[in-house]
Amino acid sequence: MSVFKIVIIGSGNVAYQLAWHLHNSGHEIIQIVSRHIDAAKWIGNLMEVPSTNRYSEVSLLADIYLLTVKDDAIDEVANQLNLADKVIAHTSGSVGLNALQKASKNYGVFYPLQTLSRNVSVDFSHIPICIDASNSHTAIRLKELAATLTNKIIEADDQKRLAIHVAAVFANNFTNHLFSIAQMLLERNGLSFEILKPLIHETVRKIQNHDPLNVQTGPAIRHDEHTIKKHLDFLKDDHQFAEIYSALTEDIQQWKIGNEA
Ligand SMILES: NC(=O)c1ccc[n+]([C@@H]2O[C@H](COP(=O)([O-])OP(=O)(O)OC[C@H]3O[C@@H](n4cnc5c(N)ncnc54)[C@H](OP(=O)(O)O)[C@@H]3O)[C@@H](O)[C@H]2O)c1
């Protein structure tokens, strides 16, 4: 197994998860760099490595630099780094590969296709990692690094990665938001979100072996228009929820027609 010296830039969810799992996989995390020193120190202290909040103090002794700041800050931070020919990769699904070209000539993308939170542990061996790179040397290094975490490595250029990220936003971020709405509606009526968990579990279990389109149920696909009207009346004081309900109902009904054609 290749063992790398790694600098992690950023101190959020992805920084923590990658630092922790790469450290546990035998790599040497040599520095945590983040604009808020307390957050950098918190991660650094877990693996007894130094941290800094100054880009001018970024160690030049690492093999790989993982830039884990939020999408909109990647450009700004990359432009403050001068790593010559060191390998640097960002971890975003949607930011272009070339965003890092001022930081090094060996740049790439190391995008873990999973929802990562600092306070929720994950098994990285189940997580696909999407790789892209400015040249084959960088691609090989990033794939070697990814292979120490998972055997699910996907080569994806900017366009493919964007498609993956948009799909992931629908599959994860939007469904999770819908779970939050469901929880609010239940709790407002004195009911616990717990009662929905078997339903949520079954929804996810079913799509392991079926296309989601083929296992859709509910009033929209049945065209139970009286029920749909009753649901919209129930939501009459929650305009935003009613709009979401109507938009999704309409889309489900259009897809059914499209599928039958
Ligand atoms: N979380 C996920 O599920 C996930 C999965 C795959 C990929 N990603 C990608 O990974 C990257 C990080 O996501 P995250 O979830 O870890 O985000 P996060 O928890 O919000 O952390 C973002 C990090 O960016 C730093 N940052 C924000 N604005 C900055 C600026 N102007 N200059 C310098 N640093 C700045 C933050 O520093 P402060 O704490 O000082 O604000 C923080 O360290 C993003 O590109 C995201 O698309 C996320």
The ligand as a MOL file (V3000), in Angstrom:
LIG
                    3D

  0  0  0     0  0            999 V3000
M  V30 BEGIN CTAB
M  V30 COUNTS 48 52 0 0 0
M  V30 BEGIN ATOM
M  V30 1 N -20.3260 17.1490 3.3950 0
M  V30 2 C -20.5400 16.3750 2.3600 0
M  V30 3 O -21.4410 15.5270 2.4100 0
M  V30 4 C -19.6600 16.4420 1.1430 0
M  V30 5 C -19.5120 15.2650 0.3840 0
M  V30 6 C -18.6680 15.2980 -0.7220 0
M  V30 7 C -17.9980 16.4620 -1.0680 0
M  V30 8 N -18.1790 17.5970 -0.3230 0 CHG=1
M  V30 9 C -17.4180 18.7870 -0.7350 0
M  V30 10 O -16.3730 18.9930 0.2250 0
M  V30 11 C -16.1390 20.3970 0.4110 0
M  V30 12 C -16.3470 20.7520 1.8690 0
M  V30 13 O -17.6490 20.4170 2.2670 0
M  V30 14 P -18.0090 20.3030 3.8450 0
M  V30 15 O -19.3250 19.6370 3.9220 0
M  V30 16 O -16.8470 19.7560 4.5800 0 CHG=-1
M  V30 17 O -18.2160 21.8310 4.1890 0
M  V30 18 P -18.2020 22.5130 5.6490 0
M  V30 19 O -18.3530 21.4800 6.7130 0
M  V30 20 O -19.1490 23.6420 5.5740 0
M  V30 21 O -16.7090 23.0780 5.7420 0
M  V30 22 C -16.2910 24.0440 4.8160 0
M  V30 23 C -14.8740 24.4780 5.1160 0
M  V30 24 O -14.5910 25.5510 4.2060 0
M  V30 25 C -14.0530 26.6280 4.9500 0
M  V30 26 N -14.3620 27.8930 4.2870 0
M  V30 27 C -15.5710 28.4090 4.0000 0
M  V30 28 N -15.4390 29.6040 3.3780 0
M  V30 29 C -14.1120 29.8430 3.2970 0
M  V30 30 C -13.3370 30.8930 2.7790 0
M  V30 31 N -13.8980 31.9650 2.1750 0
M  V30 32 N -11.9840 30.8070 2.8620 0
M  V30 33 C -11.4040 29.7380 3.4450 0
M  V30 34 N -12.0730 28.6990 3.9670 0
M  V30 35 C -13.4220 28.7500 3.8800 0
M  V30 36 C -14.7450 26.5280 6.2920 0
M  V30 37 O -14.0220 27.2720 7.2090 0
M  V30 38 P -14.7680 27.9890 8.4470 0
M  V30 39 O -15.1090 26.8840 9.3990 0
M  V30 40 O -13.7250 28.9180 8.9090 0
M  V30 41 O -15.9980 28.6530 7.8650 0
M  V30 42 C -14.6710 25.0210 6.5180 0
M  V30 43 O -13.4020 24.6480 6.9790 0
M  V30 44 C -17.1110 21.1170 -0.5550 0
M  V30 45 O -16.4190 21.3460 -1.7550 0
M  V30 46 C -18.2100 20.0840 -0.7660 0
M  V30 47 O -18.8620 20.2650 -2.0080 0
M  V30 48 C -18.9890 17.6120 0.7730 0
M  V30 END ATOM
M  V30 BEGIN BOND
M  V30 1 1 1 2
M  V30 2 2 2 3
M  V30 3 1 2 4
M  V30 4 1 4 5
M  V30 5 2 4 48
M  V30 6 2 5 6
M  V30 7 1 6 7
M  V30 8 2 7 8
M  V30 9 1 8 9
M  V30 10 1 8 48
M  V30 11 1 9 10
M  V30 12 1 9 46
M  V30 13 1 10 11
M  V30 14 1 11 12
M  V30 15 1 11 44
M  V30 16 1 12 13
M  V30 17 1 13 14
M  V30 18 2 14 15
M  V30 19 1 14 16
M  V30 20 1 14 17
M  V30 21 1 17 18
M  V30 22 2 18 19
M  V30 23 1 18 20
M  V30 24 1 18 21
M  V30 25 1 21 22
M  V30 26 1 22 23
M  V30 27 1 23 24
M  V30 28 1 23 42
M  V30 29 1 24 25
M  V30 30 1 25 26
M  V30 31 1 25 36
M  V30 32 1 26 27
M  V30 33 1 26 35
M  V30 34 2 27 28
M  V30 35 1 28 29
M  V30 36 1 29 30
M  V30 37 2 29 35
M  V30 38 1 30 31
M  V30 39 2 30 32
M  V30 40 1 32 33
M  V30 41 2 33 34
M  V30 42 1 34 35
M  V30 43 1 36 37
M  V30 44 1 36 42
M  V30 45 1 37 38
M  V30 46 2 38 39
M  V30 47 1 38 40
M  V30 48 1 38 41
M  V30 49 1 42 43
M  V30 50 1 44 45
M  V30 51 1 44 46
M  V30 52 1 46 47
M  V30 END BOND
M  V30 END CTAB
M  END
